Amino acid sequence: MLEETEVTRGLVGRYVETYAYADGRLDVRWKRYSLPYQVFDKEQRVTHAAITENKRLGDVLAYIKELQDQKPSSKVKSNSEKIGYKPLGRKPGRSKDFTLDPAVVARREKALSRVDAAE
């Protein structure tokens, strides 16, 4: 998520370039200008350490942790699962060669014999 600055306020609805480096770093750029950003976790969970650190919200955080523990952790779906893609069951590679099929050979010979008779 981009941090709010004078530059990023004007970029609403525009495309930015993202660079992922081999060492794990990310860089978000717009017209060669590096933009400040924050990465946040969509699957945030309350930990025991957060409950003990925050004394005022300890009871509320403990209740939230109980609810999260009861609910199974959600599985991150792939793009194929999100759109409902179902494989057709075809195997990769060359398809069946119908030129050697006896039924196809018989139909071809019958069609060729009709052409010879018509000439």
C-alpha positions in Angstrom: 0.0 0.0 0.0 1.5 3.3 -1.0 2.1 5.9 1.7 0.4 9.2 1.2 2.6 11.9 -0.1 2.2 14.8 -2.6 3.3 12.6 -5.5 1.1 9.5 -4.6 -2.0 11.6 -4.1 -2.0 12.4 -7.8 -1.5 8.8 -8.8 -5.0 7.5 -7.9 -6.2 5.3 -10.8 -2.8 5.3 -12.6 -0.5 2.4 -13.3 2.8 2.2 -11.4 5.7 -0.1 -12.1 6.7 -2.8 -9.5 10.1 -4.3 -9.4 10.8 -7.6 -7.5 14.6 -8.2 -7.0 16.2 -11.5 -6.5 17.2 -10.7 -2.9 13.5 -10.3 -2.0 13.3 -6.5 -2.1 10.4 -4.7 -3.8 10.4 -1.3 -5.5 7.4 0.6 -6.6 8.1 3.3 -9.2 6.3 5.9 -11.2 8.2 7.7 -14.0 11.6 6.5 -12.5 10.6 8.0 -9.1 10.7 5.5 -6.2 7.5 5.6 -4.2 7.3 4.9 -0.5 5.0 1.9 0.4 4.1 -0.4 3.2 3.4 -4.2 2.9 0.6 -5.4 5.1 -0.5 -9.0 5.7 -4.0 -9.9 4.7 -4.0 -12.8 7.1 -3.4 -10.9 10.3 -3.8 -12.9 13.4 -3.7 -11.9 17.1 -0.8 -13.4 18.9 -0.3 -14.1 22.6 2.4 -11.4 22.7 0.0 -8.8 21.5 -2.4 -9.7 24.3 0.2 -9.4 27.1 1.7 -6.1 25.7 -1.6 -4.2 25.5 -3.0 -4.2 29.1 -6.1 -2.1 28.3 -7.2 -4.2 25.3 -6.0 -7.6 26.7 -9.5 -8.9 27.3 -10.8 -7.9 23.9 -7.7 -9.3 22.2 -8.1 -12.5 24.1 -11.7 -12.8 22.9 -10.7 -12.1 19.3 -7.9 -14.7 19.5 -10.5 -17.3 20.8 -12.7 -16.6 17.8 -9.8 -16.8 15.4 -8.7 -20.1 16.9 -12.2 -21.6 16.5 -12.3 -20.6 12.8 -10.0 -22.7 10.5 -7.3 -20.6 8.8 -8.3 -19.7 5.3 -6.4 -21.2 2.4 -5.0 -18.7 -0.1 -6.6 -19.5 -3.5 -4.7 -19.5 -6.8 -6.1 -17.5 -9.7 -7.4 -20.7 -11.3 -9.4 -21.5 -8.1 -10.7 -17.9 -7.8 -12.2 -17.9 -11.3 -13.5 -21.5 -11.1 -11.3 -23.1 -13.7 -11.9 -26.8 -14.1 -9.5 -28.8 -16.2 -11.1 -30.7 -19.1 -9.1 -33.9 -18.5 -7.1 -33.7 -21.7 -3.6 -35.0 -21.6 -0.8 -32.9 -22.9 1.0 -33.9 -26.1 -0.2 -34.9 -29.6 -3.8 -35.7 -30.1 -5.0 -39.0 -31.5 -4.0 -39.6 -35.2 -7.3 -40.4 -36.9 -5.7 -41.0 -40.3 -5.0 -44.7 -39.4 -8.4 -45.3 -37.9 -10.1 -48.1 -39.9 -13.5 -46.3 -40.0 -11.9 -43.1 -41.3 -9.9 -45.0 -43.9 -13.1 -46.8 -45.1 -15.0 -43.5 -45.4 -12.1 -41.9 -47.3 -11.9 -44.8 -49.8 -15.7 -44.7 -50.3 -15.6 -40.9 -51.0 -12.6 -41.3 -53.4 -14.5 -44.1 -55.3 -17.5 -41.8 -55.7 -15.2 -39.1 -57.2 -13.6 -41.6 -59.6 -17.1 -42.8 -60.8 -18.3 -39.2 -61.3 -15.4 -38.4 -63.7 
